[in-house]
Amino acid sequence: MKLEERVNAISALGDYLKELDEATKSGLFLRAANENPWFTKESLHLAWQGILNFLSKEKLTQWTSAYAFTDGKPKKVGLVMAGNIPMVGFHDLLSVIIAGHKALVKPSSQDSALIRFIIDSLNEIQPELGGQVAVVERLNDMEAVIATGSDNSSRYFEYYFSKVPNIIRKNRTSCAIISGEESSEDLLALGDDLFSYFGLGCRNVSKLYVPTGYALPTLLDAIQPFNQLLEHHKYRNNYDYHKSIMLVNGEPHLDSGFSLFRESADLVSPVSVVYYECYENEAALSQKLVANEEKIQAIASRRGQYPRSLPFGTLQKPELWDYADGVDTLKFLSGL
């Protein structure tokens, strides 16, 4: 198929998913939640809308216009998917399909129902394009690979897939920069970056950089609408556990009533905990960001005014061209 035909087929998939009846969608979301108890109805709807945002003909055309794809023999590209948030591996699958290659998909056991449904839907709408995708138990006979996992699994991936072109993704997290000029509305929007998907995504903020002397209770007051997180038993267990540890150890912290804020130089905080670190001036802040550049997925700031930053509330609403780890997946695939 030519690129234009692939774009048309994928936008048709978007139309199909958009018109899915509520009973079918509810059943699908129930299967997904049974695989992963972190996948709440709210999280699934947020991820679903993100996927639909990807699948418009206009955005697909805009995305692919900067690349040159050959119509030669397609390569078999293995995809090892993560399962921390719903359909987190979809962008890689979409990239392989739009580039004209064959996708050998190994979904996470924590997130297979959604990916399998989308693949089955593509098969139904456009069998020729759907035939370019196969769900597999083991990755054999692939000619390239895109694998996402932890820092530990990435070492295995780097060894196992070293003989083929690859993109290997490791643990990353995101941070936010507070200047002290934010309104309560700005800080509420930052709450989306902190707490959507319970903070489990690499695009969720787990670290705050705040100016020395900043009154953190201002932020804690602004994010109170997110206190409903405590209604989820797994999140509540994390909150209670980390709160008790901090109290027993006498660790200074602030408690919003549903999340804990502790000063730390570390980047990655556990579920229900947010780390913060003070900076004296923008030069000192820049040094901190550069030092952690390899571990930061995205940066949030009030207006996206800092280099490489995006406005508050947008980190978990990426566009097609917002590549994980800053690695241009389509450039990699078009060069195979």
Secondary structure, 3 states (H helix, E strand, C coil): CCHHHHHHHHHHHHHHHHCCCHHHHHHHHHHHHHHCCCCCHHHHHHHHHHHHHHCCHHHHHHHHCCCCCCCCCCCEEEEECCCCCCCCCHHHHHHHHHCCCEEEEECCCCCCHHHHHHHHHHHHHCHHHHCCEEECCCCCCCCEEEEECCHHHHHHHHHHCCCCCEEEECCCEEEEECCCCCCHHHHHHHHHHHHHHHHCCCCCEEEEEEECCCCHHHHHHHCHHHHHHHHCHHHHHHHHHHHHHHHHHCCCCEECCCCEEEECCCCCCCCCEEEEEEECCHHHHHHHHHHCHHHEEEEEECCCCCCCEEECCCCCCCCCCCCHHHCCHHHHHHCC
